[in-house]
Each structure stands twice: as C-alpha cells, then as structure tokens.
Amino acid sequence: MNLPALCIQRPVMTTSVTVAIMLVGVIGYLFLPVAALPKVDYPTISVSIAMPGASPTTMAASIATPLEREFAAIAGVDSITSVSGLGVGRITVQFNLNRNIDAAAQDIQAAIANASRKLPAEMTTPPNYRKVNPTDTPVMSLTLKSATVPMSTINEYVEINIGQRVSTLPGVAQVFTYGSQKYAVRVQVDPNLLAMRGIGLDEVQKALAAASSNTPVGSLNGLQKAATLQADTELTRASAFMPLIIAYRNGAPVRLGDVARVVDSVLGDKGANWFNGERAMSVPVLRQSDANTVEVADRIKATFASLRAEIPGAIDLAVRNDMSVPIRAAVNDMQHTLLLTVVLVVLVIFVFVRRLSATVIPALALPVSIAGTFAAMYLAGYSLDNVSLMALTLAVGFVVDDAVVMLENIVRHSEAGLSPMEAALKGSREITFTIISMTISLVAVFIPVFFMGGVIGRVFNEFAVVLGLAVLVSGFVSLTLTPMLASRFLRADHHVAETGLVLRVLERGYLAMLRNYEWSLEAILRHPRSTLAVTVATIALTGYLFYVIPKGLFPVEDTGFLTVATEAAEDISFAAMVEKQSRIDAIIQASPYVLNYNNEVGQVGAAWA
C-alpha cells in the first residue's frame, strides 16, 4: 500500500496530520523574528587606540602602522582599514567568512601584545578590541536635550540612567554617546606668569595630581576597634582649585589662580552634537549579531516610561531614528504580496478548472504547505525577512503544481466513469512517482544556491532552503491531503453547462481562448523559419539586455534616512568647523522635506559597553 492509498483509507489520520502541520506552522510564524535581511555574521574585529593630544599623523604612523603590520601576519585576514584622528584611532580587521571569530579575537590579542613594545611610551592606554558586525547600523538612536539643564548634567543621566538600563536589555550589544559632555575642570595655564615666577609645568601637574589624590592617609588600631583615616582632598569644582598652592617662591605661596585660569568645563570640548538645531546628546544603540532588530527596538520603547520617570522633566527624551520602522514596512509589503499571490493562484486554478470542488482541493494545499514551511523556518533559526518572504512568494506557484497534477489525474479517471473513491485510488497510484520526481527535481534546482560560498551565498542560502522546504512540504501534502480530499469531496458530475451563469461564461471564455491558441499554434507551425528567426532574435536581445542592465546585490531601497559626511582641512579649529557646519545646518533646516536631523562636529563618539 502506497502513501496516498493509506491516507485515502485513513481520513482521520490524514486530517490530524494536516491540522498538526497547521498548528505548528502558526506557532512557528508567531515566534519567527522579523528582520530586513537574513543574518550574516562577518568575522570582524575593531581595535580602538587612544593617545590624548597626538596628531592624526602621529596616530597613523606611530601606533596604527605597527599594529597593522602585526595584524597582516594573522591567517585568514581579508582586509585591514584604519582611521586616525586627533588622539584617537580605529583599526578594523575583517576575516574571511570561514574564520572562527573567537579564534580570530585571540590572534588579535596576541598581535597587540607583540606590537606593544613598538608603541610610544607616552601611550598610557593600551589598545582594546571588540567583535563587531560592520554592516550593523544602530537599531535606534535616542536624543536628549534641554533648554535649562547643563549638558554635563544630561551626560550624567545618560551614563547612569539611560546607558546602563538600555545596555542590560536582551539583544543590546553596545550603547554609544554622541556629543558626550562629561564634567571636568580645565586649567588654562599662562606660560608668561609661570616664567615670571620660575615655575615649571611639571610642578603644576604634580600639585594638581596631589590635590586629586585618593591615597589612604593611614589607620588607627586599638584594643577593641580599628579606624581608617581618610582626608577629603578630592576637589570637584573650579572654585576649589583656585586657592591651591602649587609652589613657594621667596617664602610666599604661589596659588593656582595666580598663574592660571580655572573653569568648569567638560572632558571633551572638541566635540558637539545638535538635534534639529539645538544642542543635544545622541545615544545610538547597537544590537547583538544574533538579535532581532524589531524585538530590540520594542524592548527599548518599552523602557521609555521608566526612563522618563528617572530624569528631570526639563530634559526632553526623543527617538532620533528607528530602524525597525522601514523593516516593518518592507516585511508588511512582502506579506501583502504573498497574500495577493495566493489569491491570484487560486483564481487562475478556478478559471481553468471551472469547478468549485476541484478548485478548493488544490487551494487547501497552499496554506498547509506555507504553514509547514514556517514551522521548518523556526526550527532552522531563520527569520521573516525580505529574502525568505520572496522565496515563499515564488514558492506559491510551485507548491500548487503537485496538487494540480495529482487532482488532474484523479479528475481524468472520474470523468471516465469511476467513482470519486476509485478515481482517487487509481489516479494517485499512477501519479505518485511523477509527484516525487517533480518535487526532487525542483529542490535539486536550488542545490547550487544552497552551497554557494561568499557573502552572496550566505545571504541567498536562506532563500534556497526556504524554497526547497516549501516544495518538499507541498510534495508531502499532494501525496496525503489532496487524494484524500478528492476521494471524499470531488463531485462526480462534471457538466458545467447546468451549474450556473458564471460557470457557463467561464466555459465559453475558456473555449474561446482554446480556439485562439489552436489558431496561433497552427500559424506558427506553418512558418517554421520565421519562428526560428524570432527565437534567435529573442535570445540575442536577452543577452544584450543582460549585458547593459544595471547589476547589484540588492535593489536600492529608500528607507528615508540620509547620512552626509563633511571634511575640512586638517588644521581647521573646532570653532571654525562649527561655523562651517552651522551653514549646512541652516540649509537642512530650511528644507520642508526634512522631519528630523542630527548634526555632529568633531570627536563626538564615545563608546562604552
């Protein structure tokens, strides 16, 4: 007994299996993550270097170059890129896709250790590295601004409240701050006043270090108790530094206020951030490589109420950009396309079959096959993205083929006078091998895509697997559900002339189309040379169009976001750069098509985990 005969004779079992596939598929669909594209992890490591005060040239020649030479000797390195700025730099090392990222990180650590003796002695902060995905963009960027609260105070709320809370959310990899304004006291020494008193900068530096020292003073020990002595020597405001004695000259103390200007300032005063023309701090959030963009964005939004409750009302917390919005829109468009494709396929089947019962039977194979594919996608760890939904959309035409072939053979025997049960048993037995061969041949077409290497292979691997799974599930449904339904619900009466006005109109249209097809076929057969000439011309035109048509990995998608970088001369000051950037700010602000925009000048990025 073959599989179709077993399912025909055991309708309850077949129905139970079908319902189980539907339930598992629906559950899998509800738990499938949503993303723009399949997850492709690039083995990439970013190395950050810092030496405050060093010029970009010094950073590139004295620090980046020795590190790059060590990194180049690591096996599996595809590319090394570096960017050097004033006192900071970043080296990005990308490995081939087959390299294990953890092993690559160990090699990077060893290379940094080997290069440490070649780095400048003034570099007190050693290079640090982290695993990154270069294609990742911030899942969401938050913006904080206020008309009354100082930027240094906003910075404290960002680091203590928002940054720590968001960074602990599942799926969040890192939280950055753009326009960091951490409070600091700046001492602007007048060299002329130092020279007049014969004081060196090293004396000023030692006095400042001693004033900010937290060195334990000592302890007292008794018979019963012990106490640790601690002097409150830490100075926190500029006014407290002014009377600080830095040296003695001619028996009189020289105070810091006598030779320097001490002001309350920020740690990084060569970077600033504006949101819609107002000073602000931007907080971009990066997701982990295996996290889902939409889920991470939803978790961040869920914390907004508690975040706003923890910060003063004078500080405005807003979303600068949300990458989950275009992802949701793109996935919704693909879902609508998939639904429309299913409707069109069913209508086409009805137009040609012209029988409601014969249309419903193969149409039921569509939702069952797609639901089974959703279940397999969940087990495989895939997501609902543009590639997987595109595969399902294309699969709609494939999954119905097996059911139509099975039904057509059963209908043929039914029209020959057999009962629906006899026609189903005989027709399914005859066509089983054909269904199996069709299914295997369709899956075999996508085997080269499944084993394709490189970045393209990683992206389209999900496409090939999802399409192959849909075809396999449809083949199983065609051998189980379709013959069982045909044996119970296929009507023995095939005369459509008496079934109603609509079906009679469809029958006349079908016959007219058939006559036109016969006429065109006869015309083509009468002119074989012209037919061959048109075929050759079509092939030539296809080759030409393939050569001239623009090519790319994915179509260009307008997500509504635009990133523009401005660059000036290396010796430009921060104030001059702000003035030039303000001109660009005015142009952007005057555009009626801009909803929100962010303006960054200088070294505004400060990363922390």
MOFENPE-V768596 format. One line per field, one symbol per residue. psi: psi as a letter, one per 40 degrees, with the letter a starting at -180 (. if undefined). burial: b if it has 24 or more other ideal C-beta (glycine too) atoms within 12 Angstrom, else e. A space follows every 50 residues. Layout:
psi = ???
burial = ???
This chain:
psi = hiddddddegddddddddddddddddddddehihidiihhhhghhhhhih gheiidddddddddddddddddeiiehdihiihhageiihhhhhiieehh ddddddddddddddedeeiidegdhiiiiihiheehihdihihhiiedhi ddddddddddcddddddeihehdihihhfhfhiihhhghhddddddefhi dddddddddddeifhidaihhaddiiihhhhgehheidddddehheihhf eiihidedeihhihaidgefiihhhfeihihhgihiiideihdddddddd ddeddddddeiidehhhihdiheddddddddddddddddddddddddddd dddfhddedddddddddddddddddddddefiihidddddddddedddde dddddddddddddddeeiidddddddddddeddddddddddddddedddd ehaadddddeddddddddddddddddddecddddddddehhdhehedeei dddddddddddddddddddddddddegddddddddddddddddddddeii iidiihhheeihhhhihaideiiddddddddddddddddeheehdiihhh hagehhii.
burial = eebbbebbeeeeebeebbeebbebbeebbeebbbbbbbbbbbbbbbbbbb beebebebbbebbbbbbbebbeebebbbebebebbbbbbbbbbbbebebe beebbebbbebbeebeeebbeebeeebebbbbbbebbbbbbbbbbbeebe bbbbbbbbbebbbebbbebebbbbbbbbbbbbbebebebeeebbeebebe eebbeebbeebeeeeeeeeeeeeeeeeeeeeeeebeeeeebeebbbbeee eeebbbbbbbebebebebbbbbbbbeebbbbbbbbbbbbebbbbbbbbbb bebeeebeeebeeebbbbbbbbbbbbbbebbeebbeebeebbeebbeebb ebbbbebbbbbbbbbbbbbbbbbbbbbbeeebbbbbbbbbbbbbbbbbbb bbbbbbbbbbbbbbeeeeebbebbbbbbbebbebbbebbeebbeebeebe eeeeeeebbbbbbbbbbbbbbbbbbbbbbbbbbbbbbbbbbbebebeeee eebeebbeeeeeeeeeeeeeeeeeeeeeeeeeeeeeeeeeeeeeeeeeee eeeeeeeeeeeeeeeeeeeeeeeeeebbeebeebbeebeeeeeeebbbbb bbbbbbbbe
